Amino acid sequence: MISDAALIRELKAIAGAGHVHTGAQGMRRFVKGYRHGEGRAVAVVLPGSLVELWRTARACVRAGRIIIMQAANTGLTGGSTPDGTYDRGVVVINTMRLKGIHMLNAGAQVVCLPGATLFELERELRPLNREPHSEIGSSCLGASVPGGVCNSSGGALVRRGPAYTEAAIYARVDETGDLRLVNELGIELGREPEKQLENLERGNFARVLNDMHERACSAKAYVDHVRDVDAATPARYNADPRFLKGVSGSAGRVVVFAVRLDTFPKPAGCQVFHVATDDAAVLSDIRRRMLKDAALVPIAAEYMHRDMFRLAERYGKDTFLAVRMLGVDRLPVLARLKAAVDGLADRVGLGGLHVSDRTLQWLSRLAPQHLPERFRQMGARYEHHLLIKVDGGQVEAVRTLLAGMLPPAKGEVNACCPREGRKVFLHRFVAAGAAIRYALLRGSSAGGLVALDVALRRNDKVWWYVVPDHLRQMVDRTLVYGHFFCHVFHQDFILKKGVDPEAFKRGMLRHYDSRGAQCPAEHNVGHLYEAKPALAEFYRDLDPTNSLNPGIGKTSRLKNWR
């Protein structure tokens, strides 16, 4: 077998010595997950072209090494970094240098290369008055477009469902151990792999296609599925067999070179309504009424419990201000700077102090109030908060419905101005990072953080019942937020000191299962969840030699699935 040193020399010849990291300092931000996971690697490679990506993957396969594919490394379950021990050496291939977005049929569809981010796609589509499948994610800022597809990311938009496509070009390791290029884009690129990839990267192919509807490039039927509020199954979840095909849901089991996706007309005249109440059943009634009427299905409907609302106000303030003042495009640079500071702190023995988080938190306290006053007042007064975004054609009907369903004695409705609406939704989107910050700064004074995301049944009318009685004594704080109309909830549990996080998580998963819920809902299994049988079988079919990202979903880490 080829030695690590020989493989590293080959990788440097392919990608350039400056784009192959082998030291602990250079690899740190690539082998440590955003929230979970950290491990060792032989090398981290950042190829600069699709051909370099192909050659890098082929060299690793021929050398008998494990490949872990990684884009923005913003996942929450550790699925894009090494974790634990393996029977072979690991090479992390990061794709964020591989930028590129090609428009098809005047922007009705796009082809996105591995490093294309959601922010970049939004920017490219803006002049065309169109938008991508998702907007700023509920948990991750800076995520790649193909990464969302590979991880079945759900997003906040009620009508569109999980990121999904049946059109992509990718490489898989077949049963014989050879790397094979699979072109399912529906676009003619040539015959030889490297020529196909050159043509793809340069855009040397027809941009006007006649087969726009032959391959599903989004979850087209989802809106009808989510509207069935009497169904006893979840609307969407990570292991849903309907959305496991090719790269969709592949979770790093293949090497993705591009995905082809639908885009959507940008809605006009949008209005955000902030609904606040102490009666959770009122929100259930609003959800059922709006989903049953096709004309009232909103763009987005996001939930926050008061505890999460107020915690995000304090611990998500720096992220909120960074997005507002610098724009989302600057966030990856800031993330790299933060990682560098944390790495330096680790080297001098101060890693446990979380220097960058403490500094950012202190600076945020010096900044003026960032949320609209009425929004803050309602956040403090009421327990449950629903943020509903509708398009211009729905505004008056929704205003009338909310006025009839929520009399003053039951709560409040605030029709936000455009500026307020943007701030309201941004506040919701910094919530997950706020929970992480809070847990870090609590340090040894509290127990661990267990973050779960669950898809409840569409007909579940007691969604607010979160922690069962026999587990309640283990929890210090419960923070709940999520995509309310899809009945997908993110639940962050700050445990009491001394509580075993794994025991608590097992108890919660059993509780979810007894309720007919599915977990995880949209964060992928990573190394935190056990893959359901259909998902595990999907992984085996994609990667029969277990060469790419072995161990995710608590599956075998051994070669050939031994």
Beta strands, then each sheet from edge to edge (+ up, - down):
strand 1: 20-21
strand 2: 43-45
strand 3: 66-70
strand 4: 90-94
strand 5: 101-104
strand 6: 109-112
strand 7: 130-131
strand 8: 168-173
strand 9: 179-183
strand 10: 255-262
strand 11: 264-265
strand 12: 271-277
strand 13: 300-305
strand 14: 384-390
strand 15: 411-416
strand 16: 449-455
strand 17: 475-483
strand 18: 488-495
sheet 1: 1+ 2- 4- 3-
sheet 2: 5+ 6- 10+ 8- 9+
sheet 3: 7+ 11-
sheet 4: 15+ 12- 14+ 13- 17+ 18- 16+
end
